[in-house]
Amino acid sequence: MTTEERFVRCKPKNRIAYGQILFGTFSLFCLLLLLKNADVAVSSMKEGLLLCAGTVVPSLFPFMVLSELILSGNLLQRLLKKLTAPLQRIFHVSSAGCIALLLGLLCGFPIGARCAVNAYDKGLLSKEETQHVLCFSGVPSSAFLINAVGLSLFHSRKIGVLLWGSVLLSALLVGALFAWQTKKKEDLPYCENPLLTETASGGAQLFTNAISSATRGILLVCAYVVFFFTLAGALNAILQGFCIPPLLQALTFGGLELSAGVHQATRLFDRSVALPLCAFFAGWSGLSVHCQVMSVCEGRSFAFRKYFLAKLLQGFLCALLCAFAMIFGKL
């Protein structure tokens, strides 16, 4: 027996993992779903593109450019190092993690994830700390919740502000709750990753690089929004033929895509039910957003079990906060 034959015999058999089976089944289901409802899929895709042009791009792209400019230098980190001291103690993260948290909460997803991963690539965050920051640094933008949801769907800016406040508070509560699992970190010394080292750039090049990076990021965000919006529309055509409870329909849409779930909730329920349900969707954020976060983290072998648990818990907390506000605020 030759050496090659012995190697072939000793080589372990290829086994299909459960994740591969699940992914293959899901892909086949999506393909059949879109083929079955091709006309509905096209119509839903147009709605998704309009949503991107009218809401996603205006509310995210400027902030993505600015966040890239902020992260291109260390000036902001030095200025905020002392100001973020209380947050460092509460959430057990360094100043770089606090900056990613603040930008994510103020600007909306996936900016928080991009900032955290950028800091990780530069050696400013450890792997454990980055995974911790990812759990609570991504929320819907204020422009989406206040304008697209509050004003457009509920015809009330006050409700939009309530949703945004509930999302922010629930994210901070989850971050504080999960902090006990993460050891307190000191600021790591700057250690440039040799695989991602960039040459020094002038101010003009930093600006053009920020525009280019933000453009790639917003195109990726819109791609996920359009796909999941299309999938949700085709799925709706199937569910309408069965006696599916309205709550299950809304949860299905909200589980896939935030904006689709919010629209479905406002169509099926009155304000007393629709508002907490929309708050849950805002806290959970939808599978579309989670895919955006995972794409930002691609190639870095992060674990996402804690992330999904945190987002689910954030959804429930956000719904409870919103329900309490409705009771005591008489909305």
LINSULSUL-V923118 format. One line per field, one symbol per residue. phi: phi as a letter, one per 20 degrees, with the letter a starting at -180 (. if undefined). Layout:
phi = ???
This chain:
phi = .ffffffffeffffdeffffffffffffffffffffcffffffffffffffffecfffedggffffffffffcdfffffegffegfffffdlcefffffffffffednfefffffffffffenecffffffffffcdccfffffffefefffedlbfffffffffffffffffffffeffedffdeffffcffffcfdffceffffffffffffffffffgfffffffffffffffffffedeeggfffffffffebgfffffffffeceffdfffffffffffnnfgffffffffegndlfedfffffffffffffffffffffffeele
